[in-house]
């Protein structure tokens, strides 16, 4: 049976990096997981790619699914967007993400 836990490295908004064991067999996306481990990710739209409150910067060299038109459109309107920005709600945890390293984007409050 395939290992259902992967290691994910997340840098919070204070620059502190933590490594988490994330399940790949629960249908979680990165936003859900960040909220589950009590990182300050709002996810105001509930994962519908209709806000950018779950924006992260991808720091590792993983082959991730291409962003959808909805995700690109939302990032086009978001603050603090970089070339490596993605919406955490659009990144569903999978075994391909073992060792993924991300940083939480700044918030516009």
Buried (B, 14 or more C-beta within 10 A) or exposed (E): EEEEBBEBBBBBEEEEEEEBEBEBEEEBBBBBBBBBEEBEBBBEBEBEBBBBBBBBBBBBEBEBEEBEEEBEEBBEEBEEBEEEBBBBBBBBBEEEBBEBBBBBBEBEE
